[in-house]
Amino acid sequence: MPQFWAPIGPRAPPHCGVCGVSSYATASRSPVRGGVPQGSVLGPILFLIFINDLESGLTSSVFKFADDTKILDTVSTSEDKDILQQDLQHVVDWAKRWQMQFNTSKCKVMHLGRNNNRFQYFMDGHVLDSVDKENDLGIQFTADLNSQTI
């Protein structure tokens, strides 16, 4: 359940100063009372276009929302585990090709079901942490498939 690095267009903290610059003069600083989107209006769309080919060549299912990516598959045997591990390596290679990297400390594995073999998975040489619950878009998912809103 890898996650990408920080989203494009982060919000500025409250009370940041904004200054306009022209070729003739510099405007004075003005306080900003709320969060202001940084970057272009097209930034989020361009990001989605940029990562559109992420799942090309993967066997596992891929779900993307903004800068968050999840890779899911049914793993019953060690061969299934190897296929999922190859898919994880594929996305690491994809990121390196585009001069990016995954924040592996935020990448986690959730083993669903009671009779799960709980295989270990790696990304870029790091063992991925296994979790029993995870918050996603305001919903807490648990390994026993009970979910609740937060």
N, C-alpha and C positions, 0 to 999 in steps of 0.2 A: 504494500500500500504506500508506494512512494509518493512523496510530495515534492513539487518543484520549489525553487528558490522564491524569494519575495515577489509578490505580484507587481506587474508593471503599473505605474500610476499610483504609488502610495500617497496617502493623505498627509499633508503637512500638519505638524502638531499645532494646537491652538496658539494664538498670539505670535505666530511667525511674522516676520516683516517681509513685505513684497516691495520690490523696487523696479521701476521701468527705466530702460536705458535707450537712448536714441543716439544718433551719430553726433548730435550737437550738445545735448545736455543730459544730465542724470536727474531723474525725479527723486523726490524725498521719500524716505521709508514711511509706509503706512501700516498700522497694525491690522492683522487679519483676525477676526473674531471667531471664525469657524474653520473646519478642515477645508482645504482647497486641493482639488485634484492636481497632481503634478504630471507633467508630460503631456502628450498630445491626446486629443479625443480619440484618435484612431489607435492608440497604444494597445488597449485590450483586444481589439479586433486583429491587429497585426500579430499579437502574441498568439492568438488562437490559430491563425494561418501558419505561423512559424512552427507550432508544435503539432500541426495536423497529421504529419506523417509518422508520429511517434510509434503508433501501433502497427505500422507496416511490417509484415513478416512475423508478427507474434502469433502464437497459438492460443494464448490465454485471452480472456475478455478484458477489455480496457475501458475504464470509465474516467472521463475528464470533466472537471468543472473548474473554470477559471485556471488557477495555477495548481490545482490539486489533481493527482492522478492515482487511480487504483487499478491494480492488476489482480484479476480473480481467476481461479481455476479449481476444478475438482482434482484432488490429489489422493489417490488410493494406494498407489504403489511407488516404489523407488523410481520407476521409469517416469511416472507422472511428475514426481518431484524434480527429476532431471530436466524435464521439459519446462517446468515453471522456472527453474534456476536459469536455464538458457534464455528464457524471455527476460528475466531480470538483467542478465548480462547484456542482452540486446539493447535494452533501454539505457544502460550505462554506456555502452559503445556509441549509441545515438547521441547521448549528451556530450560525450567527448568530441565526437565529430563536429558538433555545433559549438564547441568551446564552452560548454556549460558543465555543471556537475550537480548531482543530487546531494542534498544535505542528509547524509545517511543517518545522522542522529535523530532525524524526524521520520525516517522510513521504518515502518513496523510491519509485523506479520500477525494476523489473527487467525488462529486455527479454529474452524467452526465444526460443531458436532461433537458427539461423545466419543466416538471411536476413531479419533484422529491420531495419526502417527506422530504429529508434532515435529515434522522435519525442520532442520535448521536451514536458513537461506542467507545468502551473502549478496552484498552489493559493493562493488569496488573494493573487495578485500575485507569488508566489515561485516560481522555477523549482525543480522537484523534482529532487533528486540522483538520478542513475542509478547503480545498483550492479550488480556482477557476482555477488555472493554476499550472502546474508542469513541470519542465525540466527533460527529461529522454533521456539519450544517444544522446544529441545534438538536441533534438526535444522538442518544448514546446507544451504541451497538455493543452487544456482549457476545462472547463466544458461544453461549447457549442459545443464541438467537432471540433473546428477549430484548426489546428496544423500548426506550421511553424518551419523551421530550425533556429537555433540560430547562 
